[in-house]
Amino acid sequence: MSLPRIFMTWRGIVIVTDVTITHLPAATLHALEIWSNAPAVAKRFEAATGFALPAMGRSGGSDALRLIRYEPTVWLAEGDVSGLPAILSEDGALTAIGGGIVRVRLSGQGWRSLLMEGGVFDAESLAFGPGCSAATVIDQVNLRLHVESEGCCIAFVPASFSADLMHFWKTAAETLAG
Amino acid sequence: MSGPSRSSGGESINFTFDGKALLGRTGDTLAAALLANGIGLVGRSFKYHRPRGIMTAGVEEPNALVTVGTGGRTEPNTRATDVFVYEGLIARSQNRWPSLRFDVGAVIGLFAKALPAGFYYKTFFGSARRWMFYEYFIRRAAGLGAAPVEADPDRFAQRAAFCDVLVVGAGPAGLIAALTAAEAGEQVLLVEQDRVLAPSLLRDQQELDAVWADEVATKIRALGGRILLRSTASGYWDDNLITLTQRQTEPGQEPADGLAQRLWHVRAGRVILAAGAIERPLAFAHNDRPGVMLSQAVRSYIRRFGVLPGQRVVIATNNDDAYLTARALRDAGVQVLAVLDTRPAPAGQASGFPVHNDALPLSTSGARHHLTGVSARINGTTHYWQADLLVTSGGFTPVVHLHMQAGGAALEWDAAAQAFLPGSARQNVTSIGAAASAEPIGPTPAPANPGKAFIDFQNDVTLGDVDLAWAEGYRSVEHLKRYTTLGMATDQGKLSNMAALGRLAEKQGVAIPEAGLTTFRPPYTPVTMGLLAGAKAKDGGAHVRRLALYDVHAAKNPIWQPLGYWFRPRAYPTAGETLAQAALREAKSVRTNVGMTDVSTLAKFEVSGPDAAAFLEIICATSVSKLAVGRGRYTFMLREDGMVFDDGTVWRLAENRYLLTSSTGGADRMATHISYVRQYLCPHLRVSAVNVQEHYAGIAVAGPKAKVVLTALIGEEPPRHMSTIPAMIAGIPVLVLAASYSGERAFEIYIEASRAAPVWAACEEEVIRHSGCLYGMEAMEFLRIEKGHLVVGGEIDGRLTPHDLALDRMLNKAGGFIGASGLSRPALSAPGRRQLVGLEAIEGIIPEGAMLISSKGQSPQGHITAAAFRIIEGGSIALGQLEGGFSHHGEELIATSPTRGQKARVRVVAPHFYDVAGDRYRD
C-alpha cells in the first residue's frame, strides 16, 4: 500500500514527498493598469525599479516588488508599491486587491502534475518555467500562477474558493500517490 | 457435455452471478468467467424479454448486460465483456422476474407480432395524463438495470494532458505508430481500453506476440511516452480535444484510494486512430439465441481465456476470417460440424472443413435457453445440425466513430468490404490499421423470416421492423432510427447500423452510401455521470465559496443558505427557534432597534482614472458624472436590448475614483460585462475597472439605532444617507457608506477582507450593547420586500425594462448608456407589458411563485416574485409582475400555486409597503 504523498493543515506548512502545499500569509497585492503612453511608462518604471515591466505570460521583479502580467494592460503587483503612483502619473492606476486573494506555494517535484488535476493548462510543459505566469482554471476556479523556480510555483487563489481548492489539491495529491 | 466450458486450473477469484458463488481466473472478463463456469444465459432483452447470452468479447456487446456492485457502487447495464473479475465481484442479471431462467416478462415475447416498431405511437395516444398511466406499466415491462438509489461513495477526477501525438488503440498498428512518433522525438500518449496491450495478439497467433508488445511499450515509455490502459477515447471535440475515460478500478469495485475513474482532457497536436474494427453479425431467424456468437469473439475466448464456448459448432460466414476461428476450434479439439459460407464455390473449399457454399442459416433451435441446433437451406434442401454453438461473421465495420466526431467530412465506401472507411477530416487526425481498411466479404442474403432476424439486439429491432417502417413511409435514415429505436440503445448501434442501412438501401434501390448515415455522437461507450461532474460530483459540480467571516459565522451555528456558490447565514436562531421565528425576531430588531449582517458577497468594482465617470455612464443607465465626491446613488444597468439586468449603487470616493456595487447573484455576469465594455467597447478610455468583490468584506448595520452604533464605532458623526467617508474601526481602516436595503437608516462598512474579523467583532459588540442582534438573509428578504426593493433573479429577471420597474424617471436623459438604443423600440413601451406591482392578501397567505389570475380557469396574467409578511403589523404581502400592472392598482386577483396546492385572494397595490416617503433613511 502506497502512502499518500501529501499531508496538509490549513494555514500551515507541510512537507511531503513530492509536493509541499504552503498557505502563505496575506500580502499586499495590487492590480496595476496602464491605459496610455505604455512605452513611456515602461521606461519610467525600469528606470525607477531596475527591472522591466514583464511581458505577457511573464513575471519579474525583486524581493521588494514582483509583477505578474495577467492581462494585456494589467499586472498583479506584489509587495511595496509606494513608488508606483509617481511612475504611473496620469497613465494608469493602482487598485488594492490583496484582501481577496490567498497565495499558495506548491513546491517539490510533484507541483506540475498536481496542477494538471482539474486543470486545462499545460503545467507539465517545461516551457512553463521560472519567470512564467498564467491565468487559468483549476477545478473551475480562476487563479493565477507564477513559476518561482524549477521546483516551486505560486498560485494566487480567490479567497472564497481557497479552502475548497486546498482540499481539492490535498485529495488529488493523495490520488496521484496511488 | 455441451455448452461453454473450461478445463479447471488456476481459478482463484471468487465472484457471484445472481447469487451463485463462482470462481474465475486473473485476467478473466466477467463474460469469460461466466462461460468458463458453463453459463451461457446472461440476460433478458429490453422489450421482449428474450433470453440472451454473450455475443462478443468487446465493448460492442449488446446482449450480456449485467448489474455489478452493491449499494452506491451499483453499476447497471455493464457489459459483461467489459468488466474484469475481481475478488468479491457481485453481478446480477437484469430485466427479469422472478429469475433469469424463469422470467414472467417473457410472455411479452408471445405477443411480439402485436408489438412491432412504432407500437407506442400507435397505441398510447390521448391526453398527457393518460400517458402517465401507460408509462407505469411500460416502465415495468421493458427496461434495463435499475439505477442505484444510494450515493456513489467513490470519487471521480478530471485531468488535463497535452501531447504531440495521441494514439487511440494499442494494437499492433497503434503500438508501431506510437513508437515511430516517440522515436521521432514527439511526445506520445497511447491509450487502450483493454487492460492489456495488443489484445488481438492474444486472440490471433501472429509473428508478433505479447512479448513484442511489452518490448514496444517499454521503448515508448523510455522515450518519455505515456501509456494508459483501461482508458477509452470516448469523445473527440474541436481543436483536437479528446476526452478519455480511465477506469482506476472495475465497475462496482471499491477503489484502493477512493478514486473510481478519471476523465482526461487531452489536447493533441495530431491524433492517430487505431481503434480496430467491429465484427458484424448475420441476420437470420432466432440469431439472438444464447450460443450464437461472433467469430473473433470465439477465438478470443479460446486463446486468450482458455474457454470453449461450445463443443459442436456450426460456422456461418461471408468472409475468410471465420476460417481462422474454425482452425482455433479444431486446435482446441472442438468439432466443426459445418461451415456455411454465403459465397459461391470455391470459397473455403480448400480449408479442410465441411464447407457449404451459397449457404446461410435459416434458423436456430434451443432448449432450456441453450442452442441445440442450426438449420440451413442449401441447394434447395434444408439441412439441420445438432449444435451448441453457432459462430457467425458478417464482415467488419471499421471503428470510424472518433473520426466522424472529429468532423470527418465524409466516409469512403468500400463496396467489396461493404464498409465505410474514414475519409478526409477537418482536424489533424489519421486512421490506421483495421480502422482504415477492411477485407472483402461475400454476399449477405436476406433471411427468409425477417420478423425474427434481429439486427439491434439491445432494443429488439428486427429486419421486419425496418421493413415495417419503410412500408409506413419512413424514408430518412434519421426517421427510421427514431421510429424503430434502432441504434438508440446503450451500444449506440455498433452492431446494428450497417445491417439497417443495408436494408434501407435495398428498399430504396440505392447503394448503402446513398441511404444516408446517422450522426456519430460522443460518448463512444457509456460514461457515468459522476465522471462528468468530476471531483465535485457530490456537491452539484461546484465549489462552496466561503465568506471571509465564515469562521465567525460558523461559531454562531447559523442556518446556512446556498446562494449561487456562496453559503451565507440565513438566520441565527436562538434556542428552540424555528427559521421563521428567528427571521421575524431579527427583522423586528432592525425595524425597532438595530441589527447587523454580512453583505460581503455583493459585487464590487473600483473604477479609476480620468475617464472613470464617462465609463460608468456607459455601464449605468443613471447619470454619474454629477455625483459629488463623497456621495453615492442608486443605479441600474441594462443589457443592449434595453432590459434591466442588475442594480446597485455607485459612489464617488475621490475625484477620479468610484466604487460600483451590484448584486451578489449577478456578480460574475457583471464582471464579464464590465470587462467586455472596457476591452471591446471602450479601449480608448483612460480608466481601470477592477473587480474588488473579494477584496472587501462588507458589514451592514441597520435600524433606528444604527447611527448611534456607528457614531460609537468610528468616533465621529456618520455620513448622511447616500454619503460615504473613510473611517477607522478597531484600528483598521474602513469605508463607511450610508445606504439602506432594509428601509431603515443604515450603513455598509467595507474592510479589507483579510482584516474583517476584528471589525465585525467591534460592530457586534456595539450592536449587542444597544440591544440589537445579527440578522440573516431571511430577515433581509422580509425587510426588502416590505420596502419594495428589487432583487436580481426575482423582480429583475431580464424581461423587464426600466419603465416596467418604474425606474424610468431615473434614466440618464443624456443617453449614451448601454441599452439606450434598445429601449427606443416601440414594443418596449407597448401597453400590456408585465409591470412591477405590490400585492396584499385579502384572504389567505400569498404563495411565493404563484400565478396571478382574475378568476378560475383564466390564463395567468402575472406571477408572484417574492412573498413575505409585514414585519410589525403582520399580514401577507408580496411583489409580483402583472400585465399592465400600473393600471390595475386596487383590483382583486387570485394568487394560485397548483404545485403547492395554495391560493390567496389579493389586492394589487403599489410595490412599497413601508415608509413610502423614505423618511426613515434620513436623520
Interface residues (C-beta under 8 A of the other chain):
Chain A: M1 A26 A31 E33 W35 S36 V74 E90 D91 G92 A93 T95 A96 I97 G98 G99 G100 I101 M116 E117 G118 G119 V120 F121 D122 E124 S125 D139 Q140 V141 P158 A159 S160 F161 S162 A163 D164 L165 F168 T171 A172 E174 T175 A177 G178
Chain B: R155 A157 Q158 R159 A160 A161 F162 Q248 A256 D257 G258 L259 H265 R267 G534 A535 K536 G541 A542 H543 V544 R545 R546 L547 A548 Y550 Y565 W566 E606 S608 G609 P610 L685 R686 V687 S688 V690 V692 Q693 E694 H695 Y696 A697 I751 E752 A753 S754 R755
